[in-house]
Amino acid sequence: MSEIQIKEILEILPHRYPMLLIDRIVECDFKERIVAIKNLTVAEPCFQGHFPGDPVFPGVLQIEAMAQTGGILMNKALGFEGRIAYFLAIDKARFRRVVRPGDQLRIEVAFERARMGMTRMHGKIFVGDELASEADIMFGYGDS
């Protein structure tokens, strides 16, 4: 299992602040599974309006963090350097815990299958040992 630091993440993903939603990869087998970390601070732009006085990290951004993590796995597992993962579908999304400033997200994404220009993965986000969200995500490939 390998770690990937922010410098390499920036070389793989086209996302930049404030839309880059992973801080580092803590595990990657370069085939089937990847684990990323995102540290949430009160300075995250979304917390200014979601919701003032009671900040909550939006579910849509949790899905995006899964997708970015999956994009790195796709890049490494399938040798798609320079290609971008575009959403095709999100299925079975479930939000099980409120995520707030100060939480550390552990984003786990597992490769399920690739065929006909599409990749399907399953993502989960944990805060500590508690499942916060999960979803099946499907990508198509584009050029950067």
N, CA, C and O atoms as a GROMACS GRO file, in nm:
protein
  576
    1MET      N    1   0.084  -0.119   0.000
    1MET     CA    2   0.000   0.000   0.000
    1MET      C    3   0.088   0.124   0.000
    1MET      O    4   0.184   0.134   0.077
    2SER      N    5   0.056   0.218  -0.086
    2SER     CA    6   0.136   0.338  -0.099
    2SER      C    7   0.058   0.463  -0.058
    2SER      O    8  -0.064   0.469  -0.069
    3GLU      N    9   0.133   0.561  -0.011
    3GLU     CA   10   0.077   0.693   0.016
    3GLU      C   11   0.104   0.783  -0.103
    3GLU      O   12   0.205   0.769  -0.172
    4ILE      N   13   0.013   0.875  -0.127
    4ILE     CA   14   0.030   0.974  -0.232
    4ILE      C   15   0.010   1.111  -0.168
    4ILE      O   16  -0.096   1.138  -0.110
    5GLN      N   17   0.109   1.196  -0.179
    5GLN     CA   18   0.104   1.328  -0.118
    5GLN      C   19   0.036   1.428  -0.212
    5GLN      O   20   0.012   1.398  -0.328
    6ILE      N   21   0.007   1.546  -0.159
    6ILE     CA   22  -0.070   1.646  -0.231
    6ILE      C   23  -0.007   1.686  -0.363
    6ILE      O   24  -0.079   1.712  -0.459
    7LYS      N   25   0.125   1.691  -0.371
    7LYS     CA   26   0.191   1.731  -0.496
    7LYS      C   27   0.153   1.636  -0.610
    7LYS      O   28   0.123   1.683  -0.720
    8GLU      N   29   0.154   1.505  -0.586
    8GLU     CA   30   0.116   1.409  -0.689
    8GLU      C   31  -0.034   1.412  -0.717
    8GLU      O   32  -0.077   1.395  -0.831
    9ILE      N   33  -0.114   1.435  -0.612
    9ILE     CA   34  -0.260   1.448  -0.633
    9ILE      C   35  -0.288   1.562  -0.731
    9ILE      O   36  -0.372   1.548  -0.820
   10LEU      N   37  -0.218   1.674  -0.714
   10LEU     CA   38  -0.237   1.789  -0.803
   10LEU      C   39  -0.191   1.759  -0.946
   10LEU      O   40  -0.241   1.820  -1.040
   11GLU      N   41  -0.098   1.667  -0.963
   11GLU     CA   42  -0.055   1.627  -1.097
   11GLU      C   43  -0.158   1.536  -1.164
   11GLU      O   44  -0.167   1.533  -1.287
   12ILE      N   45  -0.236   1.464  -1.084
   12ILE     CA   46  -0.334   1.369  -1.139
   12ILE      C   47  -0.469   1.435  -1.163
   12ILE      O   48  -0.527   1.421  -1.271
   13LEU      N   49  -0.519   1.507  -1.063
   13LEU     CA   50  -0.653   1.567  -1.071
   13LEU      C   51  -0.647   1.709  -1.126
   13LEU      O   52  -0.552   1.782  -1.098
   14PRO      N   53  -0.747   1.751  -1.204
   14PRO     CA   54  -0.752   1.889  -1.251
   14PRO      C   55  -0.809   1.985  -1.147
   14PRO      O   56  -0.802   2.107  -1.166
   15HIS      N   57  -0.865   1.934  -1.038
   15HIS     CA   58  -0.932   2.017  -0.938
   15HIS      C   59  -0.832   2.103  -0.861
   15HIS      O   60  -0.718   2.063  -0.837
   16ARG      N   61  -0.876   2.222  -0.824
   16ARG     CA   62  -0.797   2.314  -0.742
   16ARG      C   63  -0.890   2.374  -0.637
   16ARG      O   64  -1.012   2.364  -0.646
   17TYR      N   65  -0.830   2.438  -0.536
   17TYR     CA   66  -0.905   2.502  -0.430
   17TYR      C   67  -1.007   2.597  -0.492
   17TYR      O   68  -0.972   2.670  -0.584
   18PRO      N   69  -1.128   2.597  -0.446
   18PRO     CA   70  -1.184   2.528  -0.330
   18PRO      C   71  -1.248   2.393  -0.363
   18PRO      O   72  -1.313   2.333  -0.277
   19MET      N   73  -1.231   2.344  -0.487
   19MET     CA   74  -1.297   2.218  -0.524
   19MET      C   75  -1.212   2.093  -0.506
   19MET      O   76  -1.262   1.983  -0.525
   20LEU      N   77  -1.086   2.107  -0.471
   20LEU     CA   78  -1.005   1.989  -0.441
   20LEU      C   79  -1.045   1.942  -0.301
   20LEU      O   80  -1.026   2.014  -0.203
   21LEU      N   81  -1.100   1.822  -0.292
   21LEU     CA   82  -1.161   1.776  -0.167
   21LEU      C   83  -1.089   1.657  -0.104
   21LEU      O   84  -1.147   1.587  -0.021
   22ILE      N   85  -0.964   1.634  -0.141
   22ILE     CA   86  -0.884   1.534  -0.071
   22ILE      C   87  -0.748   1.595  -0.040
   22ILE      O   88  -0.692   1.671  -0.119
   23ASP      N   89  -0.696   1.561   0.078
   23ASP     CA   90  -0.568   1.616   0.123
   23ASP      C   91  -0.452   1.521   0.096
   23ASP      O   92  -0.341   1.565   0.066
   24ARG      N   93  -0.477   1.391   0.106
   24ARG     CA   94  -0.371   1.294   0.079
   24ARG      C   95  -0.431   1.156   0.067
   24ARG      O   96  -0.540   1.128   0.118
   25ILE      N   97  -0.357   1.070  -0.001
   25ILE     CA   98  -0.394   0.929  -0.014
   25ILE      C   99  -0.311   0.854   0.089
   25ILE      O  100  -0.188   0.865   0.089
   26VAL      N  101  -0.376   0.777   0.175
   26VAL     CA  102  -0.303   0.704   0.280
   26VAL      C  103  -0.284   0.557   0.245
   26VAL      O  104  -0.198   0.490   0.301
   27GLU      N  105  -0.366   0.506   0.152
   27GLU     CA  106  -0.352   0.368   0.105
   27GLU      C  107  -0.393   0.362  -0.041
   27GLU      O  108  -0.493   0.422  -0.080
   28CYS      N  109  -0.317   0.289  -0.120
   28CYS     CA  110  -0.356   0.264  -0.259
   28CYS      C  111  -0.284   0.139  -0.305
   28CYS      O  112  -0.161   0.132  -0.300
   29ASP      N  113  -0.359   0.039  -0.348
   29ASP     CA  114  -0.296  -0.083  -0.398
   29ASP      C  115  -0.275  -0.077  -0.549
   29ASP      O  116  -0.225  -0.172  -0.609
   30PHE      N  117  -0.314   0.036  -0.612
   30PHE     CA  118  -0.298   0.059  -0.755
   30PHE      C  119  -0.376  -0.040  -0.841
   30PHE      O  120  -0.349  -0.053  -0.960
   31LYS      N  121  -0.474  -0.110  -0.780
   31LYS     CA  122  -0.556  -0.206  -0.854
   31LYS      C  123  -0.703  -0.196  -0.818
   31LYS      O  124  -0.787  -0.170  -0.905
   32GLU      N  125  -0.734  -0.215  -0.689
   32GLU     CA  126  -0.874  -0.231  -0.650
   32GLU      C  127  -0.924  -0.135  -0.544
   32GLU      O  128  -1.045  -0.115  -0.532
   33ARG      N  129  -0.835  -0.075  -0.464
   33ARG     CA  130  -0.879   0.000  -0.346
   33ARG      C  131  -0.789   0.120  -0.321
   33ARG      O  132  -0.668   0.116  -0.344
   34ILE      N  133  -0.852   0.226  -0.272
   34ILE     CA  134  -0.779   0.348  -0.237
   34ILE      C  135  -0.846   0.412  -0.116
   34ILE      O  136  -0.967   0.402  -0.099
   35VAL      N  137  -0.767   0.477  -0.032
   35VAL     CA  138  -0.819   0.546   0.086
   35VAL      C  139  -0.757   0.685   0.093
   35VAL      O  140  -0.634   0.700   0.089
   36ALA      N  141  -0.842   0.786   0.102
   36ALA     CA  142  -0.796   0.926   0.110
   36ALA      C  143  -0.841   0.988   0.241
   36ALA      O  144  -0.930   0.937   0.310
   37ILE      N  145  -0.777   1.098   0.274
   37ILE     CA  146  -0.811   1.176   0.394
   37ILE      C  147  -0.846   1.318   0.353
   37ILE      O  148  -0.780   1.377   0.268
   38LYS      N  149  -0.951   1.372   0.415
   38LYS     CA  150  -0.987   1.513   0.401
   38LYS      C  151  -1.011   1.566   0.541
   38LYS      O  152  -1.099   1.518   0.612
   39ASN      N  153  -0.933   1.666   0.580
   39ASN     CA  154  -0.950   1.732   0.710
   39ASN      C  155  -1.039   1.854   0.690
   39ASN      O  156  -1.006   1.944   0.612
   40LEU      N  157  -1.151   1.858   0.760
   40LEU     CA  158  -1.244   1.969   0.747
   40LEU      C  159  -1.217   2.073   0.854
   40LEU      O  160  -1.210   2.041   0.973
   41THR      N  161  -1.202   2.197   0.812
   41THR     CA  162  -1.189   2.308   0.906
   41THR      C  163  -1.307   2.402   0.887
   41THR      O  164  -1.377   2.396   0.786
   42VAL      N  165  -1.328   2.487   0.983
   42VAL     CA  166  -1.438   2.583   0.974
   42VAL      C  167  -1.415   2.681   0.859
   42VAL      O  168  -1.508   2.750   0.818
   43ALA      N  169  -1.293   2.687   0.805
   43ALA     CA  170  -1.260   2.778   0.695
   43ALA      C  171  -1.306   2.726   0.558
   43ALA      O  172  -1.294   2.797   0.459
   44GLU      N  173  -1.359   2.603   0.550
   44GLU     CA  174  -1.408   2.551   0.422
   44GLU      C  175  -1.514   2.647   0.370
   44GLU      O  176  -1.604   2.686   0.444
   45PRO      N  177  -1.506   2.688   0.242
   45PRO     CA  178  -1.601   2.786   0.188
   45PRO      C  179  -1.748   2.747   0.204
   45PRO      O  180  -1.833   2.834   0.224
   46CYS      N  181  -1.779   2.619   0.195
   46CYS     CA  182  -1.920   2.577   0.202
   46CYS      C  183  -1.984   2.606   0.338
   46CYS      O  184  -2.105   2.624   0.347
   47PHE      N  185  -1.902   2.611   0.443
   47PHE     CA  186  -1.958   2.631   0.577
   47PHE      C  187  -2.012   2.772   0.598
   47PHE      O  188  -2.089   2.795   0.691
   48GLN      N  189  -1.972   2.867   0.514
   48GLN     CA  190  -2.024   3.003   0.526
   48GLN      C  191  -2.174   3.010   0.500
   48GLN      O  192  -2.244   3.092   0.559
   49GLY      N  193  -2.222   2.923   0.413
   49GLY     CA  194  -2.365   2.929   0.380
   49GLY      C  195  -2.441   2.801   0.406
   49GLY      O  196  -2.561   2.795   0.380
   50HIS      N  197  -2.374   2.697   0.457
   50HIS     CA  198  -2.438   2.565   0.476
   50HIS      C  199  -2.406   2.512   0.614
   50HIS      O  200  -2.318   2.426   0.620
   51PHE      N  201  -2.458   2.545   0.714
   51PHE     CA  202  -2.557   2.649   0.739
   51PHE      C  203  -2.500   2.745   0.841
   51PHE      O  204  -2.437   2.701   0.937
   52PRO      N  205  -2.521   2.877   0.824
   52PRO     CA  206  -2.467   2.973   0.922
   52PRO      C  207  -2.516   2.940   1.064
   52PRO      O  208  -2.636   2.923   1.087
   53GLY      N  209  -2.424   2.932   1.157
   53GLY     CA  210  -2.458   2.901   1.296
   53GLY      C  211  -2.466   2.752   1.324
   53GLY      O  212  -2.464   2.712   1.441
   54ASP      N  213  -2.476   2.670   1.223
   54ASP     CA  214  -2.483   2.524   1.240
   54ASP      C  215  -2.419   2.458   1.117
   54ASP      O  216  -2.489   2.392   1.039
   55PRO      N  217  -2.286   2.474   1.098
   55PRO     CA  218  -2.221   2.429   0.975
   55PRO      C  219  -2.226   2.277   0.955
   55PRO      O  220  -2.196   2.200   1.046
   56VAL      N  221  -2.265   2.238   0.833
   56VAL     CA  222  -2.276   2.098   0.794
   56VAL      C  223  -2.208   2.083   0.657
   56VAL      O  224  -2.232   2.163   0.567
   57PHE      N  225  -2.122   1.981   0.642
   57PHE     CA  226  -2.057   1.954   0.515
   57PHE      C  227  -2.159   1.888   0.422
   57PHE      O  228  -2.210   1.781   0.454
   58PRO      N  229  -2.189   1.950   0.306
   58PRO     CA  230  -2.296   1.901   0.218
   58PRO      C  231  -2.271   1.760   0.164
   58PRO      O  232  -2.157   1.723   0.135
   59GLY      N  233  -2.377   1.684   0.150
   59GLY     CA  234  -2.369   1.549   0.094
   59GLY      C  235  -2.314   1.549  -0.046
   59GLY      O  236  -2.239   1.458  -0.082
   60VAL      N  237  -2.348   1.648  -0.126
   60VAL     CA  238  -2.299   1.654  -0.263
   60VAL      C  239  -2.146   1.666  -0.266
   60VAL      O  240  -2.082   1.614  -0.357
   61LEU      N  241  -2.088   1.735  -0.168
   61LEU     CA  242  -1.942   1.745  -0.161
   61LEU      C  243  -1.880   1.615  -0.110
   61LEU      O  244  -1.766   1.583  -0.145
   62GLN      N  245  -1.953   1.542  -0.029
   62GLN     CA  246  -1.904   1.410   0.012
   62GLN      C  247  -1.896   1.318  -0.110
   62GLN      O  248  -1.798   1.246  -0.127
   63ILE      N  249  -1.998   1.322  -0.195
   63ILE     CA  250  -1.997   1.242  -0.318
   63ILE      C  251  -1.881   1.286  -0.407
   63ILE      O  252  -1.812   1.203  -0.465
   64GLU      N  253  -1.860   1.416  -0.419
   64GLU     CA  254  -1.749   1.467  -0.500
   64GLU      C  255  -1.614   1.421  -0.445
   64GLU      O  256  -1.524   1.389  -0.523
   65ALA      N  257  -1.598   1.417  -0.313
   65ALA     CA  258  -1.473   1.367  -0.254
   65ALA      C  259  -1.452   1.220  -0.290
   65ALA      O  260  -1.340   1.178  -0.318
   66MET      N  261  -1.560   1.140  -0.288
   66MET     CA  262  -1.550   1.000  -0.331
   66MET      C  263  -1.507   0.994  -0.478
   66MET      O  264  -1.422   0.913  -0.514
   67ALA      N  265  -1.566   1.079  -0.561
   67ALA     CA  266  -1.536   1.078  -0.704
   67ALA      C  267  -1.390   1.115  -0.731
   67ALA      O  268  -1.325   1.053  -0.814
   68GLN      N  269  -1.340   1.216  -0.661
   68GLN     CA  270  -1.200   1.254  -0.679
   68GLN      C  271  -1.106   1.142  -0.638
   68GLN      O  272  -1.007   1.115  -0.705
   69THR      N  273  -1.139   1.076  -0.527
   69THR     CA  274  -1.058   0.964  -0.481
   69THR      C  275  -1.064   0.851  -0.584
   69THR      O  276  -0.962   0.792  -0.617
   70GLY      N  277  -1.184   0.821  -0.634
   70GLY     CA  278  -1.200   0.720  -0.738
   70GLY      C  279  -1.128   0.756  -0.866
   70GLY      O  280  -1.077   0.668  -0.935
   71GLY      N  281  -1.122   0.885  -0.899
   71GLY     CA  282  -1.050   0.930  -1.018
   71GLY      C  283  -0.902   0.899  -1.010
   71GLY      O  284  -0.840   0.864  -1.110
   72ILE      N  285  -0.846   0.910  -0.891
   72ILE     CA  286  -0.704   0.876  -0.873
   72ILE      C  287  -0.685   0.725  -0.888
   72ILE      O  288  -0.589   0.681  -0.951
   73LEU      N  289  -0.776   0.646  -0.830
   73LEU     CA  290  -0.766   0.501  -0.845
   73LEU      C  291  -0.779   0.462  -0.992
   73LEU      O  292  -0.702   0.378  -1.040
   74MET      N  293  -0.873   0.521  -1.064
   74MET     CA  294  -0.889   0.493  -1.206
   74MET      C  295  -0.761   0.525  -1.281
   74MET      O  296  -0.717   0.448  -1.366
   75ASN      N  297  -0.701   0.638  -1.249
   75ASN     CA  298  -0.578   0.681  -1.313
   75ASN      C  299  -0.467   0.579  -1.290
   75ASN      O  300  -0.393   0.545  -1.383
   76LYS      N  301  -0.454   0.532  -1.167
   76LYS     CA  302  -0.347   0.439  -1.131
   76LYS      C  303  -0.375   0.297  -1.177
   76LYS      O  304  -0.287   0.230  -1.230
   77ALA      N  305  -0.497   0.250  -1.157
   77ALA     CA  306  -0.529   0.110  -1.186
   77ALA      C  307  -0.538   0.082  -1.336
   77ALA      O  308  -0.497  -0.025  -1.382
   78LEU      N  309  -0.590   0.178  -1.411
   78LEU     CA  310  -0.613   0.154  -1.553
   78LEU      C  311  -0.511   0.223  -1.642
   78LEU      O  312  -0.519   0.214  -1.765
   79GLY      N  313  -0.414   0.292  -1.582
   79GLY     CA  314  -0.311   0.359  -1.661
   79GLY      C  315  -0.364   0.474  -1.743
   79GLY      O  316  -0.321   0.496  -1.856
   80PHE      N  317  -0.459   0.549  -1.686
   80PHE     CA  318  -0.523   0.658  -1.760
   80PHE      C  319  -0.462   0.794  -1.725
   80PHE      O  320  -0.535   0.891  -1.704
   81GLU      N  321  -0.331   0.801  -1.720
   81GLU     CA  322  -0.266   0.929  -1.694
   81GLU      C  323  -0.312   1.032  -1.795
   81GLU      O  324  -0.318   1.004  -1.915
   82GLY      N  325  -0.344   1.150  -1.748
   82GLY     CA  326  -0.388   1.257  -1.835
   82GLY      C  327  -0.535   1.253  -1.872
   82GLY      O  328  -0.582   1.339  -1.946
   83ARG      N  329  -0.609   1.155  -1.822
   83ARG     CA  330  -0.752   1.146  -1.852
   83ARG      C  331  -0.832   1.187  -1.729
   83ARG      O  332  -0.786   1.170  -1.616
   84ILE      N  333  -0.949   1.240  -1.752
   84ILE     CA  334  -1.035   1.288  -1.644
   84ILE      C  335  -1.155   1.196  -1.631
   84ILE      O  336  -1.210   1.149  -1.731
   85ALA      N  337  -1.194   1.169  -1.506
   85ALA     CA  338  -1.314   1.090  -1.479
   85ALA      C  339  -1.434   1.185  -1.471
   85ALA      O  340  -1.436   1.275  -1.388
   86TYR      N  341  -1.533   1.163  -1.557
   86TYR     CA  342  -1.655   1.242  -1.555
   86TYR      C  343  -1.770   1.155  -1.503
   86TYR      O  344  -1.782   1.039  -1.540
   87PHE      N  345  -1.852   1.214  -1.416
   87PHE     CA  346  -1.968   1.142  -1.362
   87PHE      C  347  -2.062   1.097  -1.473
   87PHE      O  348  -2.094   1.174  -1.564
   88LEU      N  349  -2.106   0.974  -1.465
   88LEU     CA  350  -2.214   0.924  -1.549
   88LEU      C  351  -2.337   0.894  -1.465
   88LEU      O  352  -2.450   0.914  -1.508
   89ALA      N  353  -2.313   0.844  -1.342
   89ALA     CA  354  -2.427   0.808  -1.256
   89ALA      C  355  -2.384   0.801  -1.111
   89ALA      O  356  -2.268   0.773  -1.079
   90ILE      N  357  -2.479   0.826  -1.026
   90ILE     CA  358  -2.464   0.807  -0.881
   90ILE      C  359  -2.584   0.726  -0.838
   90ILE      O  360  -2.698   0.765  -0.861
   91ASP      N  361  -2.559   0.612  -0.776
   91ASP     CA  362  -2.667   0.525  -0.731
   91ASP      C  363  -2.650   0.493  -0.583
   91ASP      O  364  -2.540   0.496  -0.528
   92LYS      N  365  -2.762   0.462  -0.520
   92LYS     CA  366  -2.765   0.414  -0.382
   92LYS      C  367  -2.689   0.505  -0.285
   92LYS      O  368  -2.625   0.456  -0.192
   93ALA      N  369  -2.697   0.636  -0.307
   93ALA     CA  370  -2.632   0.731  -0.215
   93ALA      C  371  -2.710   0.733  -0.084
   93ALA      O  372  -2.832   0.746  -0.082
   94ARG      N  373  -2.636   0.721   0.026
   94ARG     CA  374  -2.696   0.724   0.160
   94ARG      C  375  -2.610   0.811   0.250
   94ARG      O  376  -2.487   0.802   0.249
   95PHE      N  377  -2.676   0.895   0.328
   95PHE     CA  378  -2.608   0.983   0.422
   95PHE      C  379  -2.653   0.944   0.561
   95PHE      O  380  -2.771   0.955   0.594
   96ARG      N  381  -2.559   0.899   0.642
   96ARG     CA  382  -2.593   0.834   0.768
   96ARG      C  383  -2.550   0.914   0.892
   96ARG      O  384  -2.592   0.882   1.003
   97ARG      N  385  -2.469   1.016   0.872
   97ARG     CA  386  -2.417   1.093   0.985
   97ARG      C  387  -2.391   1.235   0.937
   97ARG      O  388  -2.345   1.256   0.824
   98VAL      N  389  -2.420   1.333   1.020
   98VAL     CA  390  -2.389   1.472   0.988
   98VAL      C  391  -2.237   1.490   0.998
   98VAL      O  392  -2.174   1.442   1.092
   99VAL      N  393  -2.180   1.560   0.901
   99VAL     CA  394  -2.037   1.587   0.897
   99VAL      C  395  -2.016   1.736   0.923
   99VAL      O  396  -2.081   1.820   0.861
  100ARG      N  397  -1.924   1.767   1.015
  100ARG     CA  398  -1.907   1.905   1.061
  100ARG      C  399  -1.760   1.948   1.060
  100ARG      O  400  -1.671   1.865   1.046
  101PRO      N  401  -1.736   2.079   1.076
  101PRO     CA  402  -1.597   2.126   1.089
  101PRO      C  403  -1.526   2.053   1.203
  101PRO      O  404  -1.586   2.026   1.307
  102GLY      N  405  -1.399   2.021   1.181
  102GLY     CA  406  -1.322   1.948   1.280
  102GLY      C  407  -1.318   1.798   1.254
  102GLY      O  408  -1.233   1.728   1.308
  103ASP      N  409  -1.411   1.749   1.170
  103ASP     CA  410  -1.412   1.607   1.137
  103ASP      C  411  -1.301   1.576   1.037
  103ASP      O  412  -1.267   1.658   0.952
  104GLN      N  413  -1.245   1.457   1.048
  104GLN     CA  414  -1.153   1.406   0.948
  104GLN      C  415  -1.226   1.297   0.870
  104GLN      O  416  -1.272   1.199   0.929
  105LEU      N  417  -1.237   1.315   0.739
  105LEU     CA  418  -1.304   1.218   0.656
  105LEU      C  419  -1.203   1.114   0.607
  105LEU      O  420  -1.095   1.149   0.559
  106ARG      N  421  -1.239   0.988   0.621
  106ARG     CA  422  -1.162   0.878   0.563
  106ARG      C  423  -1.246   0.826   0.447
  106ARG      O  424  -1.352   0.767   0.466
  107ILE      N  425  -1.196   0.850   0.327
  107ILE     CA  426  -1.272   0.822   0.205
  107ILE      C  427  -1.218   0.693   0.146
  107ILE      O  428  -1.103   0.688   0.101
  108GLU      N  429  -1.299   0.588   0.145
  108GLU     CA  430  -1.259   0.458   0.093
  108GLU      C  431  -1.335   0.431  -0.036
  108GLU      O  432  -1.458   0.437  -0.038
  109VAL      N  433  -1.262   0.400  -0.142
  109VAL     CA  434  -1.326   0.372  -0.271
  109VAL      C  435  -1.270   0.240  -0.323
  109VAL      O  436  -1.150   0.217  -0.324
  110ALA      N  437  -1.362   0.154  -0.366
  110ALA     CA  438  -1.325   0.023  -0.420
  110ALA      C  439  -1.371   0.013  -0.565
  110ALA      O  440  -1.484   0.048  -0.599
  111PHE      N  441  -1.282  -0.036  -0.649
  111PHE     CA  442  -1.309  -0.059  -0.790
  111PHE      C  443  -1.402  -0.179  -0.803
  111PHE      O  444  -1.380  -0.282  -0.741
  112GLU      N  445  -1.507  -0.166  -0.885
  112GLU     CA  446  -1.599  -0.277  -0.908
  112GLU      C  447  -1.583  -0.334  -1.048
  112GLU      O  448  -1.566  -0.455  -1.064
  113ARG      N  449  -1.588  -0.248  -1.151
  113ARG     CA  450  -1.570  -0.300  -1.287
  113ARG      C  451  -1.547  -0.185  -1.385
  113ARG      O  452  -1.581  -0.070  -1.360
  114ALA      N  453  -1.488  -0.223  -1.498
  114ALA     CA  454  -1.468  -0.129  -1.608
  114ALA      C  455  -1.501  -0.200  -1.738
  114ALA      O  456  -1.453  -0.311  -1.763
  115ARG      N  457  -1.582  -0.136  -1.820
  115ARG     CA  458  -1.610  -0.190  -1.952
  115ARG      C  459  -1.679  -0.084  -2.037
  115ARG      O  460  -1.748   0.004  -1.986
  116MET      N  461  -1.658  -0.095  -2.166
  116MET     CA  462  -1.721  -0.005  -2.264
  116MET      C  463  -1.703   0.142  -2.228
  116MET      O  464  -1.797   0.220  -2.238
  117GLY      N  465  -1.582   0.179  -2.186
  117GLY     CA  466  -1.552   0.318  -2.157
  117GLY      C  467  -1.610   0.371  -2.027
  117GLY      O  468  -1.615   0.492  -2.006
  118MET      N  469  -1.653   0.281  -1.939
  118MET     CA  470  -1.710   0.322  -1.811
  118MET      C  471  -1.646   0.246  -1.696
  118MET      O  472  -1.602   0.132  -1.712
  119THR      N  473  -1.640   0.310  -1.582
  119THR     CA  474  -1.589   0.248  -1.460
  119THR      C  475  -1.692   0.265  -1.350
  119THR      O  476  -1.750   0.372  -1.333
  120ARG      N  477  -1.714   0.158  -1.274
  120ARG     CA  478  -1.807   0.163  -1.159
  120ARG      C  479  -1.726   0.138  -1.032
  120ARG      O  480  -1.644   0.046  -1.026
  121MET      N  481  -1.751   0.222  -0.930
  121MET     CA  482  -1.684   0.210  -0.802
  121MET      C  483  -1.784   0.228  -0.689
  121MET      O  484  -1.893   0.283  -0.708
  122HIS      N  485  -1.747   0.179  -0.571
  122HIS     CA  486  -1.828   0.200  -0.452
  122HIS      C  487  -1.745   0.280  -0.352
  122HIS      O  488  -1.632   0.243  -0.320
  123GLY      N  489  -1.802   0.390  -0.304
  123GLY     CA  490  -1.732   0.476  -0.209
  123GLY      C  491  -1.801   0.481  -0.075
  123GLY      O  492  -1.923   0.473  -0.065
  124LYS      N  493  -1.719   0.496   0.029
  124LYS     CA  494  -1.769   0.514   0.165
  124LYS      C  495  -1.686   0.622   0.232
  124LYS      O  496  -1.566   0.634   0.209
  125ILE      N  497  -1.753   0.702   0.315
  125ILE     CA  498  -1.682   0.801   0.396
  125ILE      C  499  -1.710   0.770   0.542
  125ILE      O  500  -1.824   0.751   0.584
  126PHE      N  501  -1.601   0.765   0.619
  126PHE     CA  502  -1.608   0.742   0.762
  126PHE      C  503  -1.557   0.864   0.836
  126PHE      O  504  -1.464   0.931   0.790
  127VAL      N  505  -1.617   0.893   0.950
  127VAL     CA  506  -1.564   0.986   1.048
  127VAL      C  507  -1.534   0.901   1.170
  127VAL      O  508  -1.625   0.853   1.237
  128GLY      N  509  -1.405   0.883   1.198
  128GLY     CA  510  -1.366   0.784   1.299
  128GLY      C  511  -1.408   0.647   1.248
  128GLY      O  512  -1.378   0.611   1.134
  129ASP      N  513  -1.477   0.571   1.330
  129ASP     CA  514  -1.526   0.439   1.291
  129ASP      C  515  -1.670   0.442   1.240
  129ASP      O  516  -1.728   0.339   1.208
  130GLU      N  517  -1.728   0.562   1.234
  130GLU     CA  518  -1.870   0.575   1.200
  130GLU      C  519  -1.889   0.606   1.051
  130GLU      O  520  -1.830   0.700   0.998
  131LEU      N  521  -1.972   0.526   0.983
  131LEU     CA  522  -2.004   0.549   0.843
  131LEU      C  523  -2.086   0.676   0.830
  131LEU      O  524  -2.193   0.689   0.891
  132ALA      N  525  -2.035   0.771   0.750
  132ALA     CA  526  -2.106   0.898   0.729
  132ALA      C  527  -2.188   0.896   0.601
  132ALA      O  528  -2.299   0.948   0.598
  133SER      N  529  -2.132   0.836   0.494
  133SER     CA  530  -2.204   0.830   0.367
  133SER      C  531  -2.144   0.720   0.280
  133SER      O  532  -2.033   0.673   0.302
  134GLU      N  533  -2.224   0.681   0.179
  134GLU     CA  534  -2.176   0.582   0.082
  134GLU      C  535  -2.256   0.597  -0.045
  134GLU      O  536  -2.368   0.647  -0.044
  135ALA      N  537  -2.196   0.552  -0.156
  135ALA     CA  538  -2.264   0.560  -0.286
  135ALA      C  539  -2.191   0.474  -0.388
  135ALA      O  540  -2.072   0.447  -0.376
  136ASP      N  541  -2.266   0.431  -0.489
  136ASP     CA  542  -2.208   0.372  -0.608
  136ASP      C  543  -2.190   0.486  -0.707
  136ASP      O  544  -2.282   0.564  -0.729
  137ILE      N  545  -2.072   0.496  -0.766
  137ILE     CA  546  -2.045   0.603  -0.861
  137ILE      C  547  -1.992   0.543  -0.991
  137ILE      O  548  -1.915   0.447  -0.990
  138MET      N  549  -2.035   0.602  -1.103
  138MET     CA  550  -1.993   0.554  -1.233
  138MET      C  551  -1.933   0.670  -1.311
  138MET      O  552  -1.984   0.781  -1.310
  139PHE      N  553  -1.821   0.640  -1.380
  139PHE     CA  554  -1.748   0.741  -1.456
  139PHE      C  555  -1.738   0.703  -1.603
  139PHE      O  556  -1.740   0.586  -1.640
  140GLY      N  557  -1.727   0.805  -1.685
  140GLY     CA  558  -1.679   0.790  -1.821
  140GLY      C  559  -1.544   0.861  -1.827
  140GLY      O  560  -1.511   0.937  -1.736
  141TYR      N  561  -1.467   0.837  -1.930
  141TYR     CA  562  -1.331   0.892  -1.938
  141TYR      C  563  -1.325   1.002  -2.041
  141TYR      O  564  -1.382   0.992  -2.149
  142GLY      N  565  -1.254   1.108  -2.006
  142GLY     CA  566  -1.229   1.216  -2.099
  142GLY      C  567  -1.081   1.244  -2.105
  142GLY      O  568  -1.004   1.190  -2.025
  143ASP      N  569  -1.040   1.328  -2.198
  143ASP     CA  570  -0.900   1.372  -2.205
  143ASP      C  571  -0.887   1.503  -2.131
  143ASP      O  572  -0.980   1.583  -2.126
  144SER      N  573  -0.770   1.523  -2.074
  144SER     CA  574  -0.748   1.648  -1.999
  144SER      C  575  -0.721   1.763  -2.091
  144SER      O  576  -0.700   1.876  -2.045
   0.00000   0.00000   0.00000
